[in-house]
Amino acid sequence: MTNEVFPITPEGEHNPYFSGKYFDLKGKHALVTGATTDIARALAVALAEAGAKVSVTTSSAVAEQEVLANSILNECWAASGEAGRSLTLDLIDDSGFNEAIESLEDDLGPIDILVNATHFANIKPVLESSLSDWSNELSRNATAVFVASQIVGRGMVSRGKGRIINLVSNLYDRGIPNCAMFGASQGAVLGFTKSLGLEWGGGNSLIKDRVTVNALGIGFYEGVAGPQNDPALSPVLEKYIPLRRLGRPEDLRGAVVYLASDEADYVNAELLVVDGSIVNHA
């Protein structure tokens, strides 16, 4: 490896890493898990608008989820001109997940971007919770991220390039009554993200040749399970948010596209927070 310097010019004439268009995901295949929520829809469509071919997963074959998934796929196809696929998967069934991913990649090409957008919150007092409640909370949030990252990431590591983005609530380190189980699951996802980023982010000296793993941190958002859905708590939470409103799914679009893009090559094992600054002021 030489120490040759590649100056950046407006045309990118002398920089072999400069694509000429920032945040361009054209030619990339993205998979968004848990894509029947409002936030997952916003993330999927944002990636498609940046040019990616987007596939999604749902957890159930019930008609309502299939309709939602097809609606998201149609919106993504209209945005990018690339047709993805909807997969109905149990995200903690590693054998079934592996088979589905192999089939998907055989048909539509390798997955370049994985967005783990599964986000379930069981808001319940600990004294009213069972061991099964605890196990389910960790399985649906943390174990699902582990399974998807391991299976999809195996291909990324073998190719030497990929992006994994995990959705994480700011309850990973913020105490809220009745959210102990959910907060624990978010702490697990963040710790997993940071360690996995270091494990897989080595690559070689060309900074584009690496697998990066980052977290997209959210605060209290509309349409997302959490204490903000409690009519008694919502006005209190909004008072502590400097921007004086709950987050909206579309607030995450720019952040997910950035983390998925080549422009984020030097960002790894990090938490990018989009929460209206409540984490700093509450």
RAPE-V575778 format. One line per field, one symbol per residue. phi: phi as a letter, one per 20 degrees, with the letter a starting at -180 (. if undefined). psi: psi as a letter, one per 40 degrees, with the letter a starting at -180 (. if undefined). A space follows every 10 residues. Layout:
phi = ???
psi = ???
//
This chain:
phi = .eegddfedg emfddfeeen bfmedfnedd ddemedefff fffffffffe ofeddccceb efgfffffff fffffffffd mdeebddece fdefffffff fgffffedng eecddedfbd ceebfgfddd ffgfffffff dfffffffff fffgffffem brcccdfcff fgcdfcgmdf ffgfffffff ffgfffgffd efldfefeea ddccddeced dfmcgrffee gfegfffffe egembffdgf fefffffgfe effdgedbld deeccmmffe cf
psi = hifhhgihid efdeheehee hifheheihi hhiffeiddd ddddddddde eihhiiiiei eidddddddd ddddddddde ehhaihhhih eegddddddd dddddddeii hdhhhgehgh hghhideeii dddddddddd cddddddddd ddddddddee hihhhhhhie edehhhiefd dddddddddd ddddddddde edaaeheegi hihiihhibh iiehhieeeh ddddddddde hdefiiiide eeddddddde idefdehifi hhhgeeedde e.
//
